[in-house]
């Protein structure tokens, strides 16, 4: 046992210099590679040769899609790889080092720009992100960020709408004949994806765009709004308001609240129309069907207020006739048959007016019930057919 322990100790003592010089060999490797390296030169021996940058994108989350300013915000990172022919070494000469990391500003890397960024161009990359290089020259770079891009919003079917947003990433420093980006696979990586509470991700894909002088990769996201919140917040109250709009014809005239009730419903429609309009982009290319529906309900409310005003005027004219008849009863001789005949005929006419007013009220109630339900059902069927 003593001889075996001594042999192991001697073997460890002999291998200790190999472990100790690994850091030194790494420094030597870094010095040798950087001795004649220029990060501003494309890493190909033949400068007439095209350099291909393979790209993949890992989408982590959709942060928000603001309709009013047409801005998409997502969080994710790229996985970029290319061949650097100037960073190649024999790993056995440097203690078996097969890969090293470089700060991104010390080696060549593609200058990738989000060309349709919201508020300006956004250059990809952060100082803390390293470029990993293997001994065969394969370089990998995984820059990530919160990407904010413009996104044209089609609000026609709000809140049952589906949007397609694009992020355009371009190689900004070199032309297409020098550096070209190519997707590794067409689909977006969603292994770390977290669902958004407002938008549901339906599809996500990448494609190249060679219509410009620079190499471009377009990331497309197809998202669908989750409508439950908007149904509870907007649609159900609007439908209930439409029912209140018709019940104005059931309020008794002598209460004196018919016109005030009708105007209150009208103001409520105006408030909802203002809230919906403030949350949508202000453009005339696409008009929301919900806005059209609210305007129709607002028009019906105006018409109802108009008829209520006419009915109220009609009601008070009947009351005036009854007051005049009562005044005549005081001053006329009740034993006079002629006056009795005139009084009874006046009451018959008044009762006839009351009957006409009640019939008109019931008729208007059912007309507005049918109109409100017709407009509401047509609105929801239109959205359902387009969904």
C-alpha positions as CSV (number, residue, x, y, z in Angstrom):
1,X,0.0,0.0,0.0
2,X,2.9,2.3,0.8
3,X,4.5,1.7,-2.6
4,X,1.1,2.2,-4.4
5,X,0.5,5.5,-2.5
6,X,4.0,6.7,-3.4
7,X,3.4,5.9,-7.1
8,X,0.1,7.8,-7.2
9,X,1.7,10.8,-5.5
10,X,4.6,10.7,-8.0
11,X,2.2,10.5,-10.9
12,X,0.2,13.5,-9.6
13,X,3.4,15.5,-9.1
14,X,4.4,14.7,-12.7
15,X,0.9,15.8,-14.1
16,X,0.7,19.0,-12.0
17,X,2.7,21.2,-14.5
18,X,0.2,20.2,-17.2
19,X,-2.7,21.6,-15.1
20,X,-0.7,24.7,-14.2
21,X,0.2,25.7,-17.7
22,X,-3.4,25.6,-19.1
23,X,-4.0,29.2,-18.2
24,X,-0.7,30.2,-19.7
25,X,-1.5,28.2,-22.9
26,X,-4.9,30.0,-23.1
27,X,-3.1,33.4,-22.9
28,X,-0.6,32.2,-25.5
29,X,-3.5,31.1,-27.8
30,X,-5.3,34.5,-27.4
31,X,-2.0,36.4,-28.1
32,X,-1.2,34.3,-31.2
33,X,-4.7,34.6,-32.6
34,X,-4.9,38.4,-32.0
35,X,-1.4,39.2,-33.1
36,X,-2.4,39.9,-36.7
37,X,-6.2,39.9,-36.4
38,X,-8.3,42.8,-37.6
39,X,-12.0,42.8,-36.5
40,X,-12.9,45.2,-39.4
41,X,-11.9,42.7,-42.1
42,X,-14.3,39.9,-43.1
43,X,-13.0,36.6,-41.8
44,X,-12.4,34.9,-45.1
45,X,-9.0,34.4,-46.8
46,X,-10.5,35.2,-50.2
47,X,-12.2,38.6,-49.9
48,X,-14.1,37.9,-53.1
49,X,-15.8,35.0,-51.4
50,X,-19.3,35.4,-49.8
51,X,-19.6,34.8,-46.1
52,X,-22.8,33.0,-44.9
53,X,-24.2,33.7,-41.4
54,X,-26.6,31.1,-40.2
55,X,-29.4,32.5,-38.0
56,X,-32.0,31.2,-35.6
57,X,-34.3,33.1,-33.3
58,X,-35.5,32.0,-29.9
59,X,-38.7,33.8,-28.9
60,X,-39.2,34.1,-25.1
61,X,-42.3,36.3,-24.8
62,X,-44.6,38.8,-26.5
63,X,-44.5,41.7,-24.2
64,X,-47.2,43.9,-25.7
65,X,-48.9,45.0,-28.9
66,X,-50.1,48.6,-28.5
67,X,-52.8,49.3,-31.1
68,X,-53.0,53.1,-30.5
69,X,-49.3,53.7,-31.5
70,X,-48.9,50.4,-33.6
71,X,-45.9,49.1,-31.7
72,X,-44.9,45.5,-31.1
73,X,-42.6,44.6,-28.2
74,X,-41.0,41.1,-27.9
75,X,-38.2,39.5,-25.9
76,X,-35.9,37.0,-27.4
77,X,-32.4,36.3,-28.7
78,X,-30.6,35.3,-31.9
79,X,-28.3,32.3,-32.4
80,X,-25.9,33.4,-35.1
81,X,-23.0,31.3,-36.4
82,X,-20.3,31.7,-39.2
83,X,-16.9,30.5,-40.1
84,X,-14.0,32.7,-39.1
85,X,-11.0,31.5,-41.2
86,X,-8.6,33.7,-39.2
87,X,-9.4,32.1,-35.9
88,X,-8.2,28.5,-36.5
89,X,-5.7,26.6,-34.3
90,X,-4.4,23.2,-33.4
91,X,-6.0,22.3,-30.1
92,X,-3.2,19.9,-29.1
93,X,-0.6,22.7,-29.2
94,X,-2.5,24.7,-26.6
95,X,-3.3,22.1,-23.9
96,X,-6.4,20.7,-25.6
97,X,-8.3,24.1,-25.8
98,X,-11.1,23.5,-28.3
99,X,-13.0,26.8,-27.8
100,X,-12.4,30.3,-26.4
101,X,-14.6,33.3,-25.8
102,X,-13.9,36.8,-27.1
103,X,-15.5,40.1,-26.3
104,X,-17.8,41.0,-29.2
105,X,-15.8,44.2,-30.0
106,X,-12.5,42.3,-30.4
107,X,-13.5,39.9,-33.2
108,X,-15.5,40.3,-36.4
109,X,-19.2,39.9,-36.1
110,X,-22.1,40.9,-38.4
111,X,-23.6,44.3,-37.8
112,X,-27.3,43.3,-37.6
113,X,-29.9,46.2,-37.4
114,X,-33.6,46.1,-36.8
115,X,-34.5,48.3,-39.7
116,X,-38.2,48.7,-38.9
117,X,-37.6,49.4,-35.2
118,X,-40.0,51.7,-33.4
119,X,-38.4,55.1,-33.0
120,X,-35.2,54.4,-35.1
121,X,-32.7,51.7,-36.0
122,X,-31.6,49.3,-33.2
123,X,-28.2,47.6,-33.5
124,X,-28.0,44.1,-32.2
125,X,-25.6,43.3,-29.4
126,X,-24.5,44.1,-25.9
127,X,-21.1,44.4,-24.4
128,X,-21.5,41.4,-22.0
129,X,-22.4,39.0,-24.8
130,X,-19.3,36.9,-25.8
131,X,-18.4,35.4,-29.2
132,X,-17.5,31.7,-28.8
133,X,-15.0,30.4,-31.3
134,X,-14.0,26.7,-31.8
135,X,-10.7,25.6,-33.0
136,X,-12.1,24.9,-36.5
137,X,-13.1,28.6,-36.8
138,X,-16.8,28.2,-36.1
139,X,-18.0,31.3,-34.3
140,X,-21.3,31.5,-32.4
141,X,-22.9,34.7,-31.1
142,X,-26.2,34.8,-29.2
143,X,-27.3,38.4,-28.7
144,X,-30.7,39.1,-27.1
145,X,-32.8,42.1,-26.3
146,X,-36.3,43.6,-26.1
147,X,-37.1,44.3,-29.7
148,X,-39.6,47.1,-30.5
149,X,-40.9,47.3,-34.1
150,X,-43.6,49.0,-35.9
151,X,-46.6,46.9,-36.7
152,X,-49.5,47.9,-39.0
153,X,-52.8,47.1,-37.1
154,X,-56.0,46.1,-38.9
155,X,-58.8,46.9,-36.5
156,X,-61.7,46.0,-38.7
157,X,-62.7,42.9,-36.6
158,X,-61.7,44.3,-33.1
159,X,-61.9,42.7,-30.6
160,X,-61.9,39.4,-32.5
161,X,-58.9,40.4,-34.7
162,X,-55.8,38.6,-35.8
163,X,-52.6,40.5,-36.6
164,X,-49.4,39.7,-38.5
165,X,-46.4,41.7,-37.4
166,X,-42.9,41.6,-39.0
167,X,-39.4,42.4,-37.7
168,X,-36.9,43.2,-40.4
169,X,-33.3,42.4,-39.5
170,X,-30.6,43.5,-42.0
171,X,-26.8,43.2,-42.3
172,X,-26.0,46.9,-42.3
173,X,-22.2,47.1,-42.8
174,X,-21.8,44.8,-45.9
175,X,-23.7,44.1,-49.1
176,X,-25.4,40.9,-50.1
177,X,-22.4,39.8,-52.2
178,X,-20.2,40.0,-49.0
179,X,-22.3,38.8,-46.1
180,X,-25.6,36.9,-46.4
181,X,-27.9,35.8,-43.6
182,X,-29.7,32.4,-43.9
183,X,-32.2,30.9,-41.5
184,X,-31.1,27.5,-40.0
185,X,-34.7,26.4,-40.1
186,X,-37.9,28.3,-41.1
187,X,-39.7,28.1,-37.7
188,X,-39.0,30.2,-34.7
189,X,-37.6,28.4,-31.7
190,X,-40.3,28.5,-28.9
191,X,-38.7,26.2,-26.3
192,X,-38.6,29.0,-23.7
193,X,-41.8,30.8,-24.8
194,X,-44.1,32.3,-22.2
195,X,-47.7,33.0,-23.1
196,X,-49.1,36.5,-23.2
197,X,-52.3,37.4,-21.4
198,X,-53.7,39.5,-24.2
199,X,-52.4,37.9,-27.4
200,X,-52.2,34.2,-28.4
201,X,-49.3,33.2,-30.7
202,X,-50.7,31.3,-33.7
203,X,-47.6,31.0,-35.9
204,X,-44.0,32.3,-36.0
205,X,-41.6,31.9,-38.9
206,X,-38.4,33.3,-40.5
207,X,-37.6,34.0,-44.1
208,X,-35.0,35.7,-46.2
209,X,-35.7,38.8,-48.2
210,X,-33.3,39.5,-51.2
211,X,-35.2,42.4,-52.7
212,X,-32.7,44.9,-51.3
213,X,-28.9,45.3,-51.7
214,X,-28.4,44.1,-48.1
215,X,-29.1,40.7,-46.7
216,X,-32.4,40.6,-44.7
217,X,-34.2,38.2,-42.5
218,X,-37.8,38.8,-41.7
219,X,-39.4,37.4,-38.5
220,X,-43.2,37.1,-38.8
221,X,-45.5,36.6,-35.9
222,X,-49.2,35.8,-36.3
223,X,-51.1,36.6,-33.1
224,X,-54.7,36.5,-32.2
225,X,-56.4,38.7,-29.5
226,X,-57.9,37.0,-26.5
227,X,-61.3,38.6,-26.5
228,X,-62.7,37.6,-23.1
229,X,-61.7,40.8,-21.3
230,X,-63.0,43.0,-24.0
231,X,-66.3,41.1,-24.2
232,X,-66.8,41.7,-20.5
233,X,-65.6,45.3,-20.5
234,X,-67.2,46.6,-23.7
235,X,-69.5,44.3,-25.6
236,X,-71.8,43.1,-22.8
237,X,-72.4,46.7,-21.4
238,X,-73.1,48.0,-24.9
239,X,-75.7,45.3,-25.6
240,X,-77.3,46.0,-22.2
241,X,-77.4,49.7,-23.1
242,X,-79.2,48.9,-26.3
243,X,-81.9,47.2,-24.2
244,X,-82.2,50.2,-21.9
245,X,-82.6,52.3,-25.0
246,X,-85.9,50.5,-25.8
247,X,-87.3,50.5,-22.3
248,X,-87.6,54.3,-22.4
249,X,-91.0,53.7,-24.0
250,X,-92.2,51.8,-21.0
251,X,-91.7,54.7,-18.5
252,X,-94.9,56.4,-17.6
253,X,-95.3,59.9,-18.9
254,X,-96.4,61.5,-15.7
255,X,-93.1,60.5,-14.1
256,X,-91.3,63.2,-16.1
257,X,-88.2,61.0,-16.6
258,X,-88.6,59.8,-20.2
259,X,-86.4,62.5,-21.9
260,X,-83.8,62.5,-19.1
261,X,-83.6,58.7,-19.3
262,X,-83.2,58.7,-23.0
263,X,-80.5,61.4,-22.9
264,X,-78.6,59.5,-20.2
265,X,-78.4,56.4,-22.5
266,X,-77.2,58.5,-25.4
267,X,-74.4,60.0,-23.2
268,X,-73.4,56.5,-22.1
269,X,-73.1,55.4,-25.8
270,X,-70.9,58.5,-26.4
271,X,-68.6,57.6,-23.5
272,X,-68.1,54.0,-24.8
273,X,-67.5,55.3,-28.3
274,X,-64.8,57.6,-26.9
275,X,-63.2,54.8,-24.9
276,X,-63.1,52.5,-27.8
277,X,-61.7,55.1,-30.2
278,X,-58.9,56.1,-27.7
279,X,-57.6,52.6,-27.7
280,X,-57.4,52.2,-31.5
281,X,-55.0,53.7,-34.0
282,X,-56.3,56.9,-35.6
283,X,-56.3,56.1,-39.3
284,X,-58.9,56.0,-42.0
285,X,-57.6,52.9,-43.9
286,X,-59.6,50.5,-41.7
287,X,-62.6,51.3,-39.5
288,X,-63.5,49.0,-36.6
289,X,-66.8,47.2,-36.9
290,X,-67.3,47.9,-33.2
291,X,-67.1,51.6,-33.9
292,X,-69.7,51.3,-36.7
293,X,-71.9,49.3,-34.3
294,X,-71.6,51.9,-31.6
295,X,-72.5,54.7,-34.1
296,X,-75.6,52.7,-35.2
297,X,-76.6,52.3,-31.5
298,X,-75.9,56.0,-31.0
299,X,-78.2,56.8,-34.0
300,X,-81.0,54.6,-32.6
301,X,-80.6,56.4,-29.3
302,X,-81.0,59.8,-31.1
303,X,-84.1,58.6,-32.9
304,X,-85.6,57.3,-29.7
305,X,-84.9,60.6,-28.0
306,X,-86.7,62.4,-30.9
307,X,-89.8,60.2,-30.6
308,X,-89.8,60.5,-26.9
309,X,-89.8,64.3,-27.3
310,X,-92.7,64.1,-29.8
311,X,-94.7,61.8,-27.5
312,X,-94.1,64.1,-24.5
313,X,-95.3,67.1,-26.5
314,X,-98.4,65.0,-27.5
315,X,-99.0,64.0,-23.8
316,X,-98.9,67.6,-22.6
317,X,-101.3,68.7,-25.4
318,X,-103.8,66.1,-24.1
319,X,-103.4,67.3,-20.6
320,X,-104.0,70.9,-21.8
321,X,-107.3,69.7,-23.4
322,X,-108.3,68.0,-20.2
323,X,-107.6,71.1,-18.2
324,X,-109.6,73.3,-20.6
325,X,-112.5,70.8,-20.3
326,X,-112.4,70.9,-16.5
327,X,-112.4,74.7,-16.5
328,X,-115.5,74.7,-18.7
329,X,-117.2,72.4,-16.2
330,X,-116.8,74.9,-13.5
331,X,-118.3,77.9,-15.4
332,X,-121.0,76.1,-17.5
333,X,-124.4,75.1,-16.4
334,X,-124.3,71.3,-15.8
335,X,-128.1,71.1,-16.3
336,X,-127.8,72.3,-19.8
337,X,-128.1,69.3,-22.2
338,X,-126.1,71.0,-24.9
339,X,-123.1,71.5,-22.5
340,X,-123.5,67.9,-21.3
341,X,-123.3,66.7,-24.9
342,X,-120.2,68.9,-25.7
343,X,-118.5,67.8,-22.5
344,X,-119.0,64.1,-23.3
345,X,-117.8,64.4,-26.8
346,X,-114.7,66.2,-25.6
347,X,-113.9,63.4,-23.2
348,X,-114.5,60.9,-26.0
349,X,-111.9,62.7,-28.2
350,X,-109.5,62.9,-25.2
351,X,-109.8,59.2,-24.5
352,X,-109.2,58.5,-28.1
353,X,-106.0,60.5,-28.0
354,X,-104.9,58.6,-24.9
355,X,-105.5,55.3,-26.7
356,X,-103.5,56.4,-29.7
357,X,-100.7,57.5,-27.5
358,X,-100.5,54.1,-25.8
359,X,-100.6,52.3,-29.1
360,X,-97.8,54.5,-30.5
361,X,-95.8,53.8,-27.3
362,X,-96.2,50.0,-27.6
363,X,-95.5,50.1,-31.4
364,X,-92.3,52.1,-30.9
365,X,-91.1,49.8,-28.2
366,X,-91.4,46.7,-30.4
367,X,-89.9,48.5,-33.4
368,X,-86.8,49.5,-31.4
369,X,-86.5,46.1,-29.8
370,X,-86.4,44.5,-33.3
371,X,-84.0,47.2,-34.6
372,X,-81.6,46.8,-31.6
373,X,-81.6,43.0,-31.8
374,X,-81.2,43.1,-35.6
375,X,-78.2,45.4,-35.5
376,X,-76.6,43.5,-32.6
377,X,-77.1,40.1,-34.2
378,X,-75.8,41.3,-37.5
379,X,-72.7,42.7,-35.8
380,X,-71.8,39.5,-34.1
381,X,-72.6,37.3,-37.1
382,X,-70.3,39.6,-39.2
383,X,-67.4,39.2,-36.7
384,X,-68.0,35.4,-36.4
385,X,-67.9,34.9,-40.2
386,X,-64.6,36.8,-40.4
387,X,-63.0,35.2,-37.4
